């Protein structure tokens, strides 16, 4: 594998945040507006990465429950991490 393969796979938290995280923060709110999911819904964020979409759901959608699942460790956030509102 190339020397920068960890960055390509998202195993480098800083590189992942620079490449994906900044964009997901910018579009998460618009995406949730477009989804128009009713309040008190249950959410599952598969491939939650840096948690930007999960945070947006917590702040914008009044979920009954939300779970974020991601198998890769990025920037100190890995499997089993929890966010609380």
C-alpha positions as CSV (number, residue, x, y, z in Angstrom):
1,X,0.0,0.0,0.0
2,X,1.2,3.5,-0.6
3,X,2.7,5.5,2.3
4,X,-0.4,7.7,2.5
5,X,-2.9,4.8,2.5
6,X,-4.0,5.6,6.1
7,X,-5.2,9.0,4.9
8,X,-7.0,7.5,2.0
9,X,-8.8,5.0,4.3
10,X,-9.7,7.6,6.9
11,X,-7.4,6.2,9.7
12,X,-5.7,9.6,10.1
13,X,-8.2,11.7,12.2
14,X,-6.6,15.1,11.2
15,X,-6.6,14.3,7.5
16,X,-10.1,12.9,7.6
17,X,-11.4,16.0,9.4
18,X,-9.7,18.3,6.8
19,X,-11.1,16.3,3.9
20,X,-14.5,15.2,5.0
21,X,-15.4,16.8,8.4
22,X,-15.3,20.4,7.3
23,X,-17.8,19.7,4.5
24,X,-20.1,17.5,6.6
25,X,-20.4,20.3,9.2
26,X,-21.4,22.7,6.4
27,X,-24.1,20.6,4.8
28,X,-25.5,18.6,7.8
29,X,-28.2,21.1,8.7
30,X,-29.4,21.4,5.1
31,X,-29.4,17.7,4.7
32,X,-31.5,17.3,7.9
33,X,-33.9,20.0,6.6
34,X,-34.3,18.1,3.4
35,X,-34.9,14.8,5.2
36,X,-37.7,16.4,7.3
37,X,-37.8,13.6,9.9
38,X,-40.4,14.1,12.6
39,X,-39.3,15.1,16.1
40,X,-39.0,12.3,18.7
41,X,-37.7,9.9,16.0
42,X,-35.1,7.3,16.6
43,X,-31.9,7.7,14.5
44,X,-29.0,5.5,13.5
45,X,-26.0,7.2,12.0
46,X,-23.9,4.4,10.3
47,X,-20.4,5.4,9.4
48,X,-20.7,8.4,11.8
49,X,-17.0,9.4,11.4
50,X,-16.3,12.6,13.3
51,X,-19.9,12.8,14.6
52,X,-20.8,15.9,12.8
53,X,-24.1,14.6,11.5
54,X,-24.9,13.1,14.9
55,X,-24.3,16.4,16.6
56,X,-26.5,18.2,14.1
57,X,-29.3,15.7,14.7
58,X,-29.0,16.3,18.5
59,X,-29.1,20.1,18.1
60,X,-31.7,20.4,15.3
61,X,-34.1,17.4,15.3
62,X,-35.1,16.7,18.9
63,X,-34.5,12.9,18.6
64,X,-35.9,10.4,21.0
65,X,-32.7,8.4,20.6
66,X,-29.6,8.5,18.3
67,X,-26.8,6.0,17.9
68,X,-23.7,6.6,15.8
69,X,-21.7,3.6,14.7
70,X,-18.3,3.8,13.1
71,X,-15.7,1.0,12.9
72,X,-12.7,3.3,12.2
73,X,-10.8,5.2,14.9
74,X,-10.5,8.9,13.9
75,X,-9.1,11.7,16.0
76,X,-9.6,9.9,19.3
77,X,-13.2,9.0,18.6
78,X,-13.7,5.3,17.9
79,X,-16.1,2.5,18.4
80,X,-18.2,2.8,21.6
81,X,-17.8,6.7,21.8
82,X,-20.9,8.4,23.1
83,X,-22.2,12.0,22.6
84,X,-24.7,13.5,25.0
85,X,-26.9,16.5,24.5
